[in-house]
Amino acid sequence: MNRAVQGTVADAVKDNWVDALAPAPTRPYLRLSRADRPIGTWLLLLPCWWAVALAVASHGWHPRALWIALGCALGAFLMRGAGCTWNDVTDREFDGAVARTRSRPIPSGQVTVRGALAWMAAQALIAFAVLLTFHPLAIGLGIGSLALVAVYPFAKRFTWWPQMFLGLAFNWGALLAWAAQAGQVPLAALLLYASGIAWTLFYDTIYAFQDIEDDATIGVRSTARLFGTDAPRWLAGFALGATILMALSAGAALSGWSLVLGLAGAASFGWHLRRQMRGLDLADPAACLAAFRSNRDAGLIPLPFFAAAALV
């Protein structure tokens, strides 16, 4: 049985739990949420966890940190799902014209636009219920993030920098989680947010190289198309910027041995980004996808260092 009959999505993780275990009627909706491709949830969640750990290290421990970490995980899964559903609704004509995306649930006819919108609303409402358990400042930030989520799918139509809009949206959780833990958004949180944006520009430019030919044909803009053969230099700059900004965030939040641990976390993060670029062939879609997915590990690397800094 081929992919078209099964309804699986072309770039989904092989043997993922949605295709293997989820009840058949739920699979198209879970695919809309990218539950068969969990890397996006990780990339949305990790800046939140960075912020929780650094906020605890900077402002002191409070038991609510455990709930905030769990609530961020739930919120990342739900809002990534809602955002991806909205993206697929707005991009349904583009997706049908691109080889990698024409198997998605809407262009392949598995889900109607009305059904997708209802699914998006359900995910967003559950996420809002989680958000209401956080500090009022975090609630306000969470509501404010909806503007970025709504605009992002259209960015590729009017700017060569849609990856910047993705970065603004995907790393908002660094501000939200810090506010949830500490009730404020200090300079360290803003620097961490900026680090995440640079990181997103790094990994999503690599991701965009998978579709560069199709995007040129249908007129979709991206940093991959903008940078072209200069992309390796830009990627190196984004990686360096993300690393320096993370180190500056640690410097603004920590002191003593906690600072040493925080800087070690930033350095290890930068090492992984540099390692991704070694031998990366941007003309090979499979290599680009593998490098993109490896950013889950890049984002996990600083966490033990930041957690240890909170315990010192």
C-alpha positions, 0 to 999 in steps of 0.5 A, a space after each residue: 500500500 503506497 503513501 497516497 492510499 495510507 494518507 501518510 505525509 511525505 516528510 513524516 518520521 518513518 513508523 511514527 506513532 500516528 501512522 502506527 497506533 492512532 485510531 484511523 479517524 484521528 490520523 488526518 487531524 493529528 497529521 495536521 498538527 504535525 504529531 507525526 513530525 515532533 521536531 517542531 514541538 521540540 523547537 517550540 518547547 526548548 526555549 521555554 525550558 531554557 527560560 524556566 531553568 535560567 529564571 529559577 537560577 536567577 530568581 530562586 526556586 519555587 515549586 511552580 517551576 515544575 508545573 510551568 515546565 509541564 504546562 509549557 510542554 502541553 502548550 507547545 504541543 497544542 499551539 504548535 498543532 494549532 499553528 500548523 493547522 492554520 498554516 496548512 489552511 492558508 497554504 493549501 494552494 501552495 502545498 498542493 504545488 510542492 512535491 514534499 507537501 502535496 500529501 498533507 491532509 488538506 491538499 490531499 483531501 483528507 480534511 476539509 478547510 472547515 474541519 481544519 478550522 474547528 480542529 485548530 480552535 479546539 487545540 487553541 482553547 485547550 492551550 488557553 486553559 493551560 495558559 490561564 494557570 500562569 502569572 497574569 503577565 505570562 497570560 498577556 504575553 500568551 494572548 499577544 503571541 497570537 498576532 505572530 501566529 496569525 501573520 507568519 503563514 503570510 510572511 512568505 508572500 511579502 518578505 524574503 525573511 519569513 524565517 524571521 517571523 517564524 523566529 519571533 513566534 517560535 521563541 516567544 515562549 522564552 519570554 512567556 515562561 520567564 514571566 510565568 516563573 518570575 513575574 517579569 521579563 528582564 534583560 536576560 529573557 530578552 537576550 534569550 529570546 534574541 538567541 532563539 530567533 537567531 537559532 530559528 534563522 539558522 535551522 529554518 533556512 536549512 529546512 527551506 533549502 529542501 523546497 528551494 526549486 519549487 518555491 522559486 517556481 510558485 513564487 514563495 520567498 525564503 531566506 534560502 532563496 535570498 542567500 543562495 550560494 552565500 547561505 553557508 556564511 549566513 548560517 555561520 553568522 546565525 549560529 555565532 549570533 545565537 551562541 553569543 546571545 545565549 552566553 550574554 543571557 546567562 551573563 545577565 542572569 547568573 553569577 559565580 559557578 552558576 555563570 560558569 555552567 551557563 556559559 558552558 551550556 551556551 558553548 556546547 550549544 554553539 559547538 553543536 550548531 558548528 558541527 551541523 554545518 560540517 559537510 552539510 550539502 544544501 543541495 541535498 534535501 535529505 541532508 537538509 532535513 537530517 540537519 534540521 531535525 538534529 536541532 532538537 539535540 542542539 536545543 537539549 544540550 544547554 538544558 542540563 547546564 542551565 538546570 545545574 546552574 539553578 541547583 548551585 
